[in-house]
Amino acid sequence: MEEHSSARLTFGVLGPLVVSRGSQLLDPGPYKQRVLLGLLLLRTNLVVSVDELVQAVWPEGPPRTARKNLQVYVSTLRKLVGNRIRRVSYGYVFDAVSDELDALKFDSVVAAAYAAHHSGDLPQTRKLLGQAVELWRDDPLADLVHNPVIAAESERISQRYLSVYEDWVDLEIDAGRHLKVIGKLTQLSNRHPFRERLTAASMTALHHAGRRREALATFEAHRQLLARELGLAPSVVLQRLYQTILAGEADGPKRRAPAVERLRPAQLPRDVPDLVGRTELADELVARLSRPGGCDVAVVTGATGTGKTALAIHVGHRLASAFSDGHVFVSLRSADGIPRRTLDVVTELLRATGPDLVTPCDEGHALAVWRSWLADRDFLVILDDATDDHRINELLPGNGRNRTLITSSDRLSGLESVHRAEIGELSFDDAAELLARMIGRARVVETALQRIIDRCGSTPLAIRAVGSKLATMRHVPMADLADRLESMDAVLDELAVRGESLRTRLQRRHADLGAVHQQAVRALGTLPGTAVRHDELAAAFTPLPEPAASVIERLIEANVVGVPEFEVMSHAIDYTIPALVRQFAIDLARGTG
C-alpha cells in the first residue's frame, strides 16, 4: 500500500509510543490497537504469535471474537504503516530497519560502541554510548505499561538500557565529566536502588564534585536498604569505595574504584554421585571434547528419563578445568517445559559469559553478538533439553576453542559434523546397582526387580522413582511393590521423582509432538508389546492422514520408537517401544492419559 507522503515513517518505543511521518505526529488509534502495535514494535523483525497478541490485547481474557477483532486492528494499522506488518503461518511480523525504529537504532549504536571499545578507542566508545543513551525518552512504551505484557517487555528492555547507561556514565566520570551526569545519575540511582553500579557511580560523581557528605549518605542509604529488604550487606567493592571516600580528600579520589568484577562462570549443577551404567559413554564424550583437533560439538540424545542431563553434567564436571574462560549451563526450556525464545536464551548466555555486553533487541543481531563474543574465547557451553536442530545451529559458536555439549529428546539429525551419543535404558545389573545405592543392597530382590522393569522399564528415571518409593516405605518389601505396580492401571501416577509424576514428564514430551504424531502415540497403546514388527506398526498407523513411513520416521527422530542396533531387511524391521512410553500410550488409548 502506498504511503500518503514520501516522508519517512518512523516509530519510537523508547518512551511513549510515537508514530511520525517526517515532523508530523500520527495517531496510532485506540488503546487496544496501540497495544498491538507496541508489542509488534518491541519484537520488530520477529514473529509474534496470534496467541501472544491476543493475550496482550485482552489480558483480562479474550472475547469470543478476539481473533476477528485482531484482524481488524491489523487491517487498520496497515492503513497507517503500510505493508510493514506481515502475516506468517502462526502470527505477525513488523518489518523495520534501524533508521525507522529508535530501539533498533539503539542496538546498532551500542554494537558500534562495543566494537570501538574492543579496539581500544575509549573516546569513540564514550561518544557512541552517549548517542545511544540520548535515544531514551522514558521507560519503553511508558504510556502502555499498565498492560502486563507490555510492562514485562518494557522491564526487559529497560535492564539493557541501564547496563549501557552504567558503562557510559563510568566513562564520563573517568573523563572528568561528572558534573554533567550527576543529575540524571542521582535520579536513576534513586529509581533503581538495588543496582550497585549506579550507586557506586553516584557516590563517585558526588565525591568528584566535592559533595563528600552526600556521597557517604548515598552509601548509608544503600546499606540500610539492603539490610532492611534483603538482610544483606553491601558488596566488598562498594565498601572499599566507601572507605576510599571516607578517607579521601575534598576534591575526590585520585582513582575511581573499579567496576564490580564478574566471576569466571562456573554454572554446572551438582554432579550426580550415583551415576551408573554410563562409564563408556562418559569416557568417549570426554575424549572427543578434550582431544586436540577433536569435535567441538557433541549431542546426547535418548528417550524421556534416560538420564541425558545427568550424563552431560557429569561430563561437564570432568572437562571443566580444561576451559580457561569457564563453563555455562543453560536450559532451552522454561520450568513448565515450554521452549524458551532464542532471544531470551542468548541474553542469558551473554550475561553469563560477557561482562560488558548488552544484548540487542533483535534476535539476529543478538546471535551475531554472541558468536562474535565467543570467537576468541575458551568456554564449555552445555545447552540442555534442545527442541530442534535449527535453533541449535543458530546458537553454536562459529569458531574458537569453545566446546558445546547438547542434550535432547530428539535425535537432532539435522546437525552436521557433531559427535552423537545415544543413551538408552540401563542393563539389569546397572539398574540393580542404582537401586542398591538408593535403598541398600539387602533390600534388592532380583526377581522383584525384573517384574518392576517389565512393568516400568529400566530408565534411570523409572529406577529412581522406584527407589524413592521404597526409600519412603521402608517397611514394604520389594516384592510387594512389584505386586502393586503390576495390579494397578495408573502406574505413571504412582511413581514420582522430586515431586513430579512420571506421567507429567511424559505429557510434557508428548506436547512437543504434532497432532498426527500424538495420534500415532495413542495407536502404540493398541500394540501387543514393546517389540514390534514393521508391518504391525505400519498397520497401526494406516488410518492416520500421513503415510505410515513418515510417521514412523518422526517417532524415531523423537526417540518415541527405537530401532535395534543390528541391521535387518527392510521388510522385517523390528522396532522397540520404551516401557514408559508404551504405558503412557496404553493410557491414551484407554482415554486415561
Secondary structure as GFF3:
##gff-version 3
##sequence-region A 1 593
A	DSSP	beta_strand	9	12	.	.	.	ID=ss1
A	DSSP	beta_strand	18	21	.	.	.	ID=ss2
A	DSSP	beta_strand	24	26	.	.	.	ID=ss3
A	DSSP	alpha_helix	31	42	.	.	.	ID=ss4
A	DSSP	beta_strand	48	49	.	.	.	ID=ss5
A	DSSP	alpha_helix	50	57	.	.	.	ID=ss6
A	DSSP	alpha_helix	66	81	.	.	.	ID=ss7
A	DSSP	three_ten_helix	82	84	.	.	.	ID=ss8
A	DSSP	beta_strand	85	88	.	.	.	ID=ss9
A	DSSP	beta_strand	91	94	.	.	.	ID=ss10
A	DSSP	alpha_helix	102	118	.	.	.	ID=ss11
A	DSSP	alpha_helix	122	134	.	.	.	ID=ss12
A	DSSP	three_ten_helix	142	144	.	.	.	ID=ss13
A	DSSP	alpha_helix	148	174	.	.	.	ID=ss14
A	DSSP	alpha_helix	178	191	.	.	.	ID=ss15
A	DSSP	alpha_helix	196	208	.	.	.	ID=ss16
A	DSSP	alpha_helix	212	229	.	.	.	ID=ss17
A	DSSP	alpha_helix	236	247	.	.	.	ID=ss18
A	DSSP	alpha_helix	279	290	.	.	.	ID=ss19
A	DSSP	beta_strand	297	301	.	.	.	ID=ss20
A	DSSP	alpha_helix	308	319	.	.	.	ID=ss21
A	DSSP	three_ten_helix	320	322	.	.	.	ID=ss22
A	DSSP	beta_strand	326	331	.	.	.	ID=ss23
A	DSSP	alpha_helix	342	353	.	.	.	ID=ss24
A	DSSP	alpha_helix	363	374	.	.	.	ID=ss25
A	DSSP	beta_strand	379	386	.	.	.	ID=ss26
A	DSSP	alpha_helix	389	395	.	.	.	ID=ss27
A	DSSP	beta_strand	403	408	.	.	.	ID=ss28
A	DSSP	beta_strand	419	422	.	.	.	ID=ss29
A	DSSP	alpha_helix	428	439	.	.	.	ID=ss30
A	DSSP	three_ten_helix	441	443	.	.	.	ID=ss31
A	DSSP	alpha_helix	446	456	.	.	.	ID=ss32
A	DSSP	alpha_helix	460	472	.	.	.	ID=ss33
A	DSSP	alpha_helix	478	487	.	.	.	ID=ss34
A	DSSP	alpha_helix	491	494	.	.	.	ID=ss35
A	DSSP	beta_strand	496	497	.	.	.	ID=ss36
A	DSSP	beta_strand	500	501	.	.	.	ID=ss37
A	DSSP	alpha_helix	502	510	.	.	.	ID=ss38
A	DSSP	alpha_helix	515	524	.	.	.	ID=ss39
A	DSSP	beta_strand	531	533	.	.	.	ID=ss40
A	DSSP	alpha_helix	534	541	.	.	.	ID=ss41
A	DSSP	alpha_helix	548	557	.	.	.	ID=ss42
A	DSSP	three_ten_helix	570	572	.	.	.	ID=ss43
A	DSSP	beta_strand	574	576	.	.	.	ID=ss44
A	DSSP	alpha_helix	579	590	.	.	.	ID=ss45
###
